[in-house]
Amino acid sequence: MRMMPTIALEGLLGVAGAAEARTWPSAGGWDIGETDDSCGMMMRYEGKGATELTLFRRLDGSVEMMVTNSGWSTVKGEAYKLSYHLNGTAFSGESFGIGDKYDVRKGFGASFKADFLLDFRKSTYLHIYRDETLVDQLSLAGSAAGLAVLERCLAHVRGLRLAEQREKQRWEHIPDDPFSGPKGSKASSAKGDPARWITNDDYPVAAIRARAEGVSSIAWTIDVDGRAIDCKVVRSSGNADLDAAACAALTRRARYSPALDEAGDPVRSTGQRDVGWKLPED
């Protein structure tokens, strides 16, 4: 099998990994090859500059065509107004120059919608025009046979990518390094003794009179200044005065060194605590 044009495979799509790439048989005079996300079919023609036509079909359904010639002077990246005629049906595509001053072969690439393949499959010739000037006239004999193998190739590549995705999903729940934390980040840390933020001295008089005891579970936000804000009761002690006293004391006394993100900038974080209330001994 002839190698597909280097400018086409490496310049636009990249070559598939050697370990998984298959060798595909020629069909209808077309050489078939695969890349990581597409398959292509190439034909080399006799005539001025030995034109090469390569048609690619990507996994996302898009169609791309590249035409190169050793005698052309296209400029890499430059837009060209070209029309493509398949048995008289005209198509226009976004055409751009490929190759640079060191490339022996230069030419252009174009992108098409999937319906381009329907006419390409049944057409016997492709005529390319730049405005009214004929760029080239190319036979498409054997294109149906070439496209049949191209579709088999694309199904193979699609299967490889799906298998890779399934294999990746098997291990997604396992971290790459479970012993490392986020680089540069830092959790918030309390200033002073958190045990002194809420004490029995904060016992509400109304709760003492009601002989109320229990555990108030509270949660709060630590802002970028290290203050405790937005305190909420996540599980009540059974007495509203005890719950309110827990949040009031916490937001009044708690101070932190704020958490830092990976860039070292202060960010908000959260805190949570169970506050046990036991009646003072008489």
C-alpha positions in Angstrom: 0.0 0.0 0.0 1.3 3.5 -0.9 1.9 5.8 2.0 -0.8 8.6 2.2 0.6 12.2 1.7 2.6 13.3 4.7 1.2 16.9 4.3 -2.3 15.5 4.7 -1.9 13.2 7.6 0.6 15.0 9.8 -0.2 18.5 8.8 -4.0 18.4 9.4 -5.0 15.4 11.4 -2.0 13.7 13.0 -1.0 10.1 12.6 -2.7 7.3 14.6 -0.7 5.4 17.2 1.4 2.7 15.5 0.4 0.1 18.1 -3.3 0.3 17.2 -3.4 1.4 13.6 -4.4 -1.2 11.0 -3.2 -1.6 7.4 -6.2 -1.2 5.1 -6.4 -2.6 1.6 -6.6 -0.4 -1.5 -10.1 -0.3 -3.0 -11.0 1.0 -6.4 -7.5 2.4 -6.9 -7.8 4.4 -3.6 -5.3 4.0 -0.7 -7.0 3.9 2.7 -5.4 5.0 6.0 -6.5 5.9 9.5 -5.6 8.6 12.1 -6.7 9.0 15.7 -10.0 10.6 14.9 -10.6 10.0 11.2 -10.0 7.8 8.1 -8.8 9.0 4.7 -8.7 7.8 1.1 -6.0 9.0 -1.4 -5.6 8.9 -5.1 -2.6 10.1 -7.1 -3.1 11.3 -10.7 -0.9 11.6 -13.7 -0.6 14.9 -15.4 0.9 18.3 -14.5 2.4 18.2 -11.0 1.0 14.7 -10.2 -2.1 16.0 -8.3 -3.0 14.0 -5.1 -6.5 14.1 -3.7 -7.2 12.9 -0.2 -10.7 12.7 1.3 -11.1 12.5 5.1 -14.1 11.5 7.2 -13.9 12.4 10.9 -15.6 10.7 13.8 -17.7 13.8 14.3 -19.2 13.4 10.8 -17.4 16.2 9.1 -15.8 15.8 5.7 -12.5 17.3 4.7 -10.7 17.2 1.3 -7.1 18.1 0.5 -5.7 18.5 -3.0 -1.9 19.0 -3.5 0.3 19.5 -6.5 4.1 19.9 -7.0 3.6 22.8 -9.3 1.2 25.0 -7.4 2.1 28.2 -5.4 -0.7 28.3 -2.8 0.0 30.2 0.4 -0.4 28.4 3.7 -3.5 29.7 5.6 -4.7 32.0 2.7 -8.4 31.8 1.8 -9.3 30.8 -1.8 -12.6 31.1 -3.5 -13.0 27.7 -5.1 -15.9 25.7 -6.3 -16.1 21.9 -6.6 -18.2 20.2 -9.3 -19.3 16.6 -9.0 -20.8 15.4 -12.2 -22.0 19.0 -12.7 -23.4 19.6 -9.1 -21.5 22.5 -7.6 -20.3 22.7 -4.0 -18.5 25.5 -2.2 -16.4 24.9 0.8 -14.2 26.9 3.2 -11.0 26.5 1.2 -7.5 27.4 2.6 -4.0 27.1 1.4 -1.7 24.4 2.8 2.1 24.0 2.6 4.9 26.5 3.0 8.1 27.5 1.1 9.8 24.3 2.3 7.1 21.9 1.1 7.6 20.3 -2.3 3.8 19.9 -2.6 1.4 22.7 -2.0 -2.4 22.9 -2.4 -5.6 23.6 -0.5 -8.0 22.0 1.9 -11.7 22.4 2.2 -14.5 21.4 4.6 -17.9 20.1 3.6 -21.1 18.8 5.1 -21.9 15.1 5.1 -24.1 15.4 2.0 -21.0 16.0 -0.1 -20.2 12.3 0.2 -23.5 11.3 -1.4 -22.5 13.0 -4.7 -18.8 12.0 -4.3 -19.8 8.3 -4.1 -21.7 8.3 -7.4 -19.7 10.8 -9.4 -17.3 9.9 -12.1 -15.3 13.2 -12.1 -14.4 16.2 -9.9 -13.8 19.6 -11.6 -12.3 22.3 -9.4 -12.5 26.0 -10.4 -11.0 29.2 -9.0 -13.6 31.7 -10.2 -13.8 30.9 -13.9 -10.3 29.3 -14.1 -10.1 25.5 -14.1 -7.8 24.3 -11.4 -7.9 20.6 -12.1 -10.1 17.8 -13.5 -9.9 14.5 -11.6 -11.4 11.1 -12.2 -13.4 9.6 -9.4 -13.5 6.1 -10.8 -13.7 3.6 -8.0 -14.8 6.2 -5.4 -17.8 4.0 -4.2 -15.4 1.1 -3.5 -13.0 3.4 -1.7 -15.7 4.9 0.4 -17.0 1.4 1.4 -13.6 0.6 2.9 -13.4 4.1 4.4 -16.6 3.4 6.3 -15.2 0.1 7.7 -12.0 2.0 8.7 -14.1 4.7 10.5 -16.1 2.0 12.4 -12.8 0.5 13.5 -11.4 3.8 14.8 -14.7 4.6 16.5 -14.6 1.3 18.3 -11.0 2.0 19.5 -12.0 5.4 20.9 -15.1 3.9 22.7 -12.9 1.2 24.2 -10.5 3.8 25.4 -13.3 5.8 27.0 -14.7 2.7 28.7 -11.3 1.8 30.1 -10.7 5.3 31.3 -14.1 5.3 33.1 -13.1 2.2 35.0 -10.4 4.1 36.9 -11.9 7.6 37.0 -12.9 7.3 40.7 -9.2 6.6 41.7 -7.1 9.7 42.1 -3.7 9.9 40.4 -1.9 10.5 43.7 -4.2 9.9 46.8 -1.4 11.2 49.0 -1.1 14.7 47.6 -3.4 17.6 48.2 -4.1 20.5 45.8 -0.9 22.3 45.1 -0.6 25.7 46.7 -4.0 25.4 48.4 -4.4 25.6 52.2 -7.4 25.0 54.5 -8.5 27.5 57.0 -7.2 27.3 60.6 -8.6 28.6 63.8 -6.9 31.4 65.8 -6.9 30.9 69.5 -8.6 28.1 71.4 -11.9 27.0 69.7 -13.0 25.4 73.0 -13.3 28.9 74.5 -15.6 30.2 71.8 -18.8 28.7 73.3 -18.9 27.8 77.0 -21.5 27.3 79.7 -21.2 31.0 80.6 -23.2 31.5 77.4 -26.1 29.4 78.7 -29.3 31.4 78.1 -31.2 32.3 81.3 -34.5 31.2 79.7 -33.0 27.8 78.9 -31.8 27.4 82.5 -35.3 28.2 83.8 -36.8 25.7 81.3 -34.2 23.1 82.5 -33.3 22.6 78.8 -30.2 20.6 77.8 -29.1 19.1 74.5 -26.7 19.3 71.5 -26.9 22.1 68.9 -25.2 21.2 65.6 -24.3 24.4 63.8 -22.5 25.2 60.5 -21.1 28.5 59.3 -19.1 30.2 56.6 -15.6 31.5 57.1 -15.2 34.6 55.0 -11.9 35.9 53.3 -11.2 38.0 56.4 -11.3 34.9 58.6 -14.6 35.8 60.3 -17.5 33.3 61.0 -20.7 34.5 59.3 -24.0 33.0 58.2 -24.2 30.6 61.1 -27.1 28.1 60.8 -28.5 25.3 63.0 -28.3 22.0 61.1 -29.7 19.9 64.0 -31.5 21.4 66.9 -30.9 20.7 70.5 -34.7 20.9 71.0 -34.5 24.3 72.5 -34.5 27.4 70.3 -32.7 29.6 73.0 -29.8 27.1 73.1 -29.5 27.0 69.3 -29.5 30.7 69.0 -26.9 31.1 71.8 -24.6 28.7 70.0 -24.6 30.7 66.8 -24.4 34.1 68.6 -21.3 33.1 70.6 -19.6 31.4 67.6 -20.0 34.4 65.2 -18.9 36.8 68.0 -15.7 35.1 69.0 -14.5 32.8 66.2 -11.5 34.0 64.2 -9.5 32.1 61.5 -6.7 32.3 59.1 -8.7 32.1 55.9 -8.4 29.2 53.4 -6.2 29.8 50.4 -6.7 28.7 46.8 -4.0 27.3 44.5 -2.9 30.8 43.6 -2.5 31.7 47.3 -5.5 34.0 47.4 -8.0 33.9 50.3 -11.3 32.1 49.6 -14.4 31.3 51.6 -14.7 28.0 53.4 -17.0 26.4 55.9 -17.0 25.1 59.5 -19.2 22.8 61.5 -19.5 21.9 65.2 -21.6 20.2 67.8 -22.2 22.3 70.9 -23.2 20.3 74.0 -25.4 22.1 76.6 -25.5 20.8 80.1 -27.2 22.7 82.9 -24.8 24.3 85.4 -24.7 22.6 88.8 -26.6 24.5 91.4 
